[in-house]
Structure formats: structure tokens, C-alpha cells
Amino acid sequence: QGRLVESGGGVVRPGTSLRLSCVASGLTFSSSGMHWVRQAPGKGLEWVAILWFDGSTEDYADSVKGRFTVSRDNSKNTLYLHMSSLRVEDTAVYYCARDTGYYYDSAGYSYNWFDPWGQGSLVTVSS
Amino acid sequence: SSELTQDPAVSVALGQTVRITCQGDTLRSFYAAWYQQKPGQAPVLVTYGKNNRPSGIPDRFSGSTSGNTASLTITGAQAEDEADYYCYSRDTTNNHVLFGGGTKVTVL
């Protein structure tokens, strides 16, 4: 099943930067696509970024594109989220989650899911 | 753009059955996954694929799909099932990740 543990959150001023880390154990990190998902206080889940298992492909939500960068160090089983030009609206709990890859059935459906998730790291952007 | 739509809230009497729905065009070819989230905790996977449950998830949770609608059914709801539930899908044309807005389930 595995475990993910985030760290690096805190209180920062608007316009500054912060880096989150997510350390994996008990799973094959180097062969897993990884995601960051955030949840603003009292709000729903918002996908933030994806990084493929080998770091070759990344993608971002429009709300963070150009400001956030996802990276990984497979030798350390660690995923990172570099956040810059932070805004008040970036305040959220940030979760990392493993992508299980795509599956297909005979009916022509595909499916996929995130599991496990980390416990989350709170980032508060406030002046 | 693709999106997933859930009812904001639903209530169910203890021991009764409740169905939570999620609508979206991607669900015509992608089986939704469902997550349970309790206050202050990370989301927990409850169903995935056509109707699969991870180990440790009670069999009162089941998933289904029809057309553009995915459903999570709790048969015989328990007090501990009170939580927010989120559906998840992917737009396979661009690999974008989609979450529904969440449904708050209250067990009366």
C-alpha cells in the first residue's frame, strides 16, 4: 500500500516562495506518477500538478501554471512542489498522492485512481 | 471544459440506504473513483473501477455507473459514514484530473 509524508508547509507572505516535500515509503516510487492536490479551507479538492514516474512529463492546473513547479528525486523517494509568487488564494492543505496508472476493461472503459495520499501540509499565505 | 457535478449535501437515516451521484461527460468512458473525507483527515479511497473496494472498506459501499452518471451507494449507513464524498475522473483526451465538488453526507 505504501505511505506518503508531506512537509514544508507554513505561514508565508504574498509574493514569496515555499517548497513542499513528499517522502514515499513502502511503494515503488520510481515507477509511479505522482500528483499534488490541494484543499482550501472549507472547500473541495483541487488538482494542482502531475509528474510522470521518470520526470519526463509534467502538467499543472491553470491556477498555478507558471508559478508552481513539480520535481522529484527518485533516489530519495521524494516529490517536491516549488511554489513561487504565492497568493492569498493559494492558502490550502497540500496533499501528495500516487497515481496507480490506467486500467481498461472489456466494455471499453478506462479507470485509474490515487492511492495512497499523504496526510497533507498546510500552507497559509497571509500579509 | 470537462467537469464533475455532485449534489452538495444529502442526509440518510441510520441503517438506511443513500445514493450519491456524480455527473460528467468523462464518465461515459471512465469509471469514477470515490473518496471519503472526514474533518481534518486526508481523503480515503472507497471504490474504484467498475465496482472495486480497497481492503478494509466495508461492503456496504458500492459503486456503479450509467451513461454520464456515476453513483456511490451506502447500503445500511452507519454513524461513522458521515463525511464528505468526492468523485474523481480523468479526461483521457488530455489526461486532466477532475474532482467533483463533494457531497456532505449526514447520518441522522
Interface residues (C-beta under 8 A of the other chain):
Chain A: H35 V37 G44 L45 E46 W47 I50 D59 Y95 Y102 Y103 D105 A107 G108 Y109 S110 Y111 N112 W113 F114 D115 W117 G118 Q119 G120
Chain B: S29 F30 Y31 A33 Y35 Q37 A42 P43 V44 L45 Y48 G49 K50 P54 T65 D84 Y86 Y88 R90 T92 N95 H96 V97 L98 F99 G100 G101 G102
